[in-house]
Amino acid sequence: MFENDVHVDVLVARSAATKDDSSAVHFDDVLASRESVPYSENVSIVVPAISDLIRTKRWGLRTADIADIQLLEAMLRTERQRKP
């Protein structure tokens, strides 16, 4: 629990179905497709692939997750349009 009753849900199961039943989220798959992003000259951070982040947001499916999914799907479409 954080300030102002904000909390973070952590996926602790090795696999879980999304609440909209669109797909299962498997920890090992998400871990395998993670991406390293440069943060500063000597630091990179590891983040989930956008498609995996969308799937994990569907697992929670809170109001904030739905807005995040829409934004992430737009980012994914833009990313796909840039690739030849």
C-alpha positions in Angstrom: 0.0 0.0 0.0 1.3 3.4 -0.9 0.3 6.9 -0.1 -3.4 7.8 -0.7 -4.5 4.2 -0.6 -2.8 3.5 -3.9 -1.6 -0.1 -4.3 0.3 -2.2 -6.8 -1.0 -5.6 -7.9 1.9 -8.1 -8.5 1.4 -11.1 -10.6 2.7 -13.9 -8.4 1.2 -16.9 -10.2 3.2 -18.5 -13.0 0.2 -18.3 -15.2 -3.2 -16.5 -15.0 -6.1 -16.0 -17.3 -7.0 -12.4 -18.2 -10.4 -11.2 -16.8 -11.8 -10.7 -20.3 -10.6 -14.3 -21.2 -8.7 -13.0 -24.2 -5.6 -14.9 -23.3 -3.5 -16.4 -20.5 -0.6 -14.5 -19.1 2.4 -16.8 -18.6 5.3 -15.3 -16.5 8.0 -17.3 -18.4 6.7 -16.0 -21.8 6.6 -12.4 -20.5 10.1 -12.7 -19.1 11.4 -14.2 -22.3 10.1 -11.3 -24.5 11.2 -8.4 -22.2 13.0 -5.5 -23.8 16.0 -3.6 -22.6 15.6 0.2 -22.9 18.4 2.7 -22.5 17.7 5.0 -19.6 21.0 6.9 -19.3 24.5 6.6 -20.7 25.4 3.6 -18.4 22.0 2.4 -17.4 19.4 0.3 -19.1 16.1 -0.8 -17.7 14.2 -4.0 -18.6 10.5 -3.6 -19.4 7.8 -5.9 -20.7 7.1 -5.8 -24.4 4.2 -3.6 -25.2 2.0 -6.6 -26.3 2.8 -8.3 -23.0 2.0 -5.2 -21.0 -1.4 -5.0 -22.7 -2.0 -8.7 -21.7 -1.0 -8.0 -18.1 -3.3 -5.0 -18.0 -6.2 -7.2 -19.3 -5.4 -9.4 -16.3 -6.3 -6.6 -13.9 -8.9 -4.9 -16.1 -9.5 -2.0 -13.7 -10.8 1.4 -15.1 -7.2 2.7 -15.2 -6.1 -0.5 -17.0 -8.7 0.1 -19.7 -7.3 3.6 -20.4 -3.8 2.2 -20.3 -4.7 -0.6 -22.8 -6.0 2.0 -25.3 -2.9 4.0 -25.0 -0.6 1.0 -25.3 -2.5 -0.3 -28.3 -2.1 3.0 -30.0 1.6 2.9 -29.3 1.8 -0.6 -30.7 0.1 0.4 -33.9 2.5 3.4 -34.3 5.5 1.1 -33.7 4.2 -1.4 -36.3 3.7 1.4 -38.9 7.3 2.6 -38.4 8.7 -0.9 -39.2 9.2 -1.6 -42.9 
